[in-house]
Amino acid sequence: MGAQKGKDLLLKMSDGASFVTVAGLRSRRIAFNAEIVDITNAESTDRWRELLAGAGVKRASLSGRGLFKDAASDALVRQAFFDGIINDCQVVVPDFGTIEGPFQIASLEFAGEHNGEVTFDLALESAGALTFTAM
């Protein structure tokens, strides 16, 4: 996979009928994390840490920052936050694949300077199993 344009990394949220691209995002990020389960004991070779494979909790975090560009996607994000619902989301990583699954908006922040536009910051946390489809 060669270099890719950051603008091609897309965050999409389900409106119940289809996936809507969250418009106006200037930056997007997805992070995957897995807890580890340490099973080191007095008999571990030379006191090296031992881990239990496949035992930890996995999670994904999505975040983005941008400005308001599209009334439909702005309303979708705002309503999902205030309703506290879990929505199916997609993250399209160019020349890599699509990650899809349930997410809940953990934070929604708004900011603005007196001589600039209003911006928003968005953070979502996975709320179930995710799937990956290669491109």
TIDO-688777 format. One record per residue (C-alpha): residue number from 1; residue in three letters; x, y, z. Coordinates in steps of 0.5 Angstrom, whole numbers, plus 500, padded with zeros to 3 digits. Example, Ala and Ser with C-alpha at 12.3 -4.5 7.8 and 13.67 -1.06 7.14 Angstrom:
// residues 2
pt pos: 1	code: Ala	px: 525	py: 491	pz: 516 .
pt pos: 2	code: Ser	px: 527	py: 498	pz: 514 .
***
This chain:
// residues 135
pt pos: 1	code: Met	px: 500	py: 500	pz: 500 .
pt pos: 2	code: Gly	px: 503	py: 507	pz: 498 .
pt pos: 3	code: Ala	px: 502	py: 514	pz: 500 .
pt pos: 4	code: Gln	px: 494	py: 515	pz: 501 .
pt pos: 5	code: Lys	px: 491	py: 522	pz: 501 .
pt pos: 6	code: Gly	px: 488	py: 523	pz: 508 .
pt pos: 7	code: Lys	px: 482	py: 526	pz: 505 .
pt pos: 8	code: Asp	px: 480	py: 519	pz: 503 .
pt pos: 9	code: Leu	px: 480	py: 516	pz: 510 .
pt pos: 10	code: Leu	px: 472	py: 517	pz: 511 .
pt pos: 11	code: Leu	px: 468	py: 516	pz: 517 .
pt pos: 12	code: Lys	px: 460	py: 514	pz: 515 .
pt pos: 13	code: Met	px: 454	py: 513	pz: 520 .
pt pos: 14	code: Ser	px: 448	py: 509	pz: 519 .
pt pos: 15	code: Asp	px: 442	py: 513	pz: 518 .
pt pos: 16	code: Gly	px: 438	py: 507	pz: 518 .
pt pos: 17	code: Ala	px: 437	py: 506	pz: 511 .
pt pos: 18	code: Ser	px: 444	py: 507	pz: 508 .
pt pos: 19	code: Phe	px: 451	py: 510	pz: 511 .
pt pos: 20	code: Val	px: 452	py: 517	pz: 510 .
pt pos: 21	code: Thr	px: 459	py: 520	pz: 510 .
pt pos: 22	code: Val	px: 460	py: 525	pz: 516 .
pt pos: 23	code: Ala	px: 461	py: 531	pz: 512 .
pt pos: 24	code: Gly	px: 466	py: 537	pz: 514 .
pt pos: 25	code: Leu	px: 471	py: 533	pz: 517 .
pt pos: 26	code: Arg	px: 479	py: 535	pz: 517 .
pt pos: 27	code: Ser	px: 482	py: 530	pz: 521 .
pt pos: 28	code: Arg	px: 480	py: 523	pz: 522 .
pt pos: 29	code: Arg	px: 483	py: 517	pz: 526 .
pt pos: 30	code: Ile	px: 481	py: 510	pz: 528 .
pt pos: 31	code: Ala	px: 485	py: 507	pz: 534 .
pt pos: 32	code: Phe	px: 485	py: 499	pz: 536 .
pt pos: 33	code: Asn	px: 486	py: 497	pz: 543 .
pt pos: 34	code: Ala	px: 487	py: 490	pz: 546 .
pt pos: 35	code: Glu	px: 488	py: 489	pz: 554 .
pt pos: 36	code: Ile	px: 493	py: 484	pz: 555 .
pt pos: 37	code: Val	px: 492	py: 479	pz: 561 .
pt pos: 38	code: Asp	px: 498	py: 478	pz: 565 .
pt pos: 39	code: Ile	px: 499	py: 470	pz: 567 .
pt pos: 40	code: Thr	px: 507	py: 471	pz: 569 .
pt pos: 41	code: Asn	px: 508	py: 467	pz: 576 .
pt pos: 42	code: Ala	px: 514	py: 465	pz: 580 .
pt pos: 43	code: Glu	px: 515	py: 459	pz: 575 .
pt pos: 44	code: Ser	px: 516	py: 464	pz: 569 .
pt pos: 45	code: Thr	px: 522	py: 463	pz: 565 .
pt pos: 46	code: Asp	px: 527	py: 468	pz: 568 .
pt pos: 47	code: Arg	px: 522	py: 472	pz: 570 .
pt pos: 48	code: Trp	px: 520	py: 474	pz: 563 .
pt pos: 49	code: Arg	px: 512	py: 476	pz: 563 .
pt pos: 50	code: Glu	px: 507	py: 471	pz: 560 .
pt pos: 51	code: Leu	px: 501	py: 473	pz: 557 .
pt pos: 52	code: Leu	px: 495	py: 469	pz: 555 .
pt pos: 53	code: Ala	px: 493	py: 470	pz: 548 .
pt pos: 54	code: Gly	px: 486	py: 472	pz: 546 .
pt pos: 55	code: Ala	px: 484	py: 473	pz: 553 .
pt pos: 56	code: Gly	px: 483	py: 481	pz: 553 .
pt pos: 57	code: Val	px: 478	py: 486	pz: 551 .
pt pos: 58	code: Lys	px: 478	py: 489	pz: 544 .
pt pos: 59	code: Arg	px: 476	py: 496	pz: 543 .
pt pos: 60	code: Ala	px: 476	py: 501	pz: 537 .
pt pos: 61	code: Ser	px: 476	py: 509	pz: 538 .
pt pos: 62	code: Leu	px: 474	py: 513	pz: 532 .
pt pos: 63	code: Ser	px: 475	py: 521	pz: 533 .
pt pos: 64	code: Gly	px: 475	py: 527	pz: 528 .
pt pos: 65	code: Arg	px: 475	py: 534	pz: 528 .
pt pos: 66	code: Gly	px: 472	py: 539	pz: 522 .
pt pos: 67	code: Leu	px: 467	py: 544	pz: 521 .
pt pos: 68	code: Phe	px: 459	py: 544	pz: 519 .
pt pos: 69	code: Lys	px: 458	py: 543	pz: 512 .
pt pos: 70	code: Asp	px: 452	py: 538	pz: 511 .
pt pos: 71	code: Ala	px: 446	py: 539	pz: 515 .
pt pos: 72	code: Ala	px: 444	py: 532	pz: 514 .
pt pos: 73	code: Ser	px: 450	py: 529	pz: 517 .
pt pos: 74	code: Asp	px: 450	py: 534	pz: 522 .
pt pos: 75	code: Ala	px: 443	py: 533	pz: 524 .
pt pos: 76	code: Leu	px: 445	py: 525	pz: 524 .
pt pos: 77	code: Val	px: 451	py: 526	pz: 529 .
pt pos: 78	code: Arg	px: 448	py: 531	pz: 533 .
pt pos: 79	code: Gln	px: 441	py: 527	pz: 534 .
pt pos: 80	code: Ala	px: 445	py: 520	pz: 535 .
pt pos: 81	code: Phe	px: 449	py: 524	pz: 541 .
pt pos: 82	code: Phe	px: 443	py: 527	pz: 544 .
pt pos: 83	code: Asp	px: 439	py: 520	pz: 544 .
pt pos: 84	code: Gly	px: 445	py: 516	pz: 546 .
pt pos: 85	code: Ile	px: 444	py: 511	pz: 541 .
pt pos: 86	code: Ile	px: 449	py: 506	pz: 538 .
pt pos: 87	code: Asn	px: 449	py: 507	pz: 531 .
pt pos: 88	code: Asp	px: 453	py: 502	pz: 525 .
pt pos: 89	code: Cys	px: 459	py: 506	pz: 523 .
pt pos: 90	code: Gln	px: 464	py: 505	pz: 517 .
pt pos: 91	code: Val	px: 471	py: 507	pz: 517 .
pt pos: 92	code: Val	px: 474	py: 507	pz: 509 .
pt pos: 93	code: Val	px: 481	py: 506	pz: 509 .
pt pos: 94	code: Pro	px: 483	py: 507	pz: 502 .
pt pos: 95	code: Asp	px: 487	py: 501	pz: 499 .
pt pos: 96	code: Phe	px: 486	py: 498	pz: 505 .
pt pos: 97	code: Gly	px: 479	py: 496	pz: 507 .
pt pos: 98	code: Thr	px: 473	py: 498	pz: 511 .
pt pos: 99	code: Ile	px: 472	py: 497	pz: 518 .
pt pos: 100	code: Glu	px: 464	py: 497	pz: 520 .
pt pos: 101	code: Gly	px: 460	py: 496	pz: 527 .
pt pos: 102	code: Pro	px: 457	py: 499	pz: 532 .
pt pos: 103	code: Phe	px: 459	py: 505	pz: 535 .
pt pos: 104	code: Gln	px: 457	py: 510	pz: 541 .
pt pos: 105	code: Ile	px: 459	py: 518	pz: 541 .
pt pos: 106	code: Ala	px: 463	py: 519	pz: 547 .
pt pos: 107	code: Ser	px: 464	py: 526	pz: 546 .
pt pos: 108	code: Leu	px: 461	py: 532	pz: 542 .
pt pos: 109	code: Glu	px: 465	py: 538	pz: 543 .
pt pos: 110	code: Phe	px: 464	py: 545	pz: 539 .
pt pos: 111	code: Ala	px: 469	py: 551	pz: 539 .
pt pos: 112	code: Gly	px: 469	py: 557	pz: 535 .
pt pos: 113	code: Glu	px: 474	py: 564	pz: 535 .
pt pos: 114	code: His	px: 471	py: 571	pz: 534 .
pt pos: 115	code: Asn	px: 474	py: 571	pz: 527 .
pt pos: 116	code: Gly	px: 473	py: 564	pz: 525 .
pt pos: 117	code: Glu	px: 468	py: 558	pz: 523 .
pt pos: 118	code: Val	px: 465	py: 554	pz: 529 .
pt pos: 119	code: Thr	px: 468	py: 547	pz: 529 .
pt pos: 120	code: Phe	px: 467	py: 540	pz: 532 .
pt pos: 121	code: Asp	px: 470	py: 535	pz: 535 .
pt pos: 122	code: Leu	px: 467	py: 528	pz: 535 .
pt pos: 123	code: Ala	px: 469	py: 521	pz: 539 .
pt pos: 124	code: Leu	px: 466	py: 515	pz: 538 .
pt pos: 125	code: Glu	px: 467	py: 508	pz: 542 .
pt pos: 126	code: Ser	px: 466	py: 501	pz: 539 .
pt pos: 127	code: Ala	px: 460	py: 498	pz: 542 .
pt pos: 128	code: Gly	px: 460	py: 491	pz: 539 .
pt pos: 129	code: Ala	px: 464	py: 486	pz: 534 .
pt pos: 130	code: Leu	px: 467	py: 490	pz: 528 .
pt pos: 131	code: Thr	px: 468	py: 487	pz: 521 .
pt pos: 132	code: Phe	px: 474	py: 488	pz: 516 .
pt pos: 133	code: Thr	px: 473	py: 488	pz: 509 .
pt pos: 134	code: Ala	px: 479	py: 488	pz: 505 .
pt pos: 135	code: Met	px: 479	py: 492	pz: 498 .
***
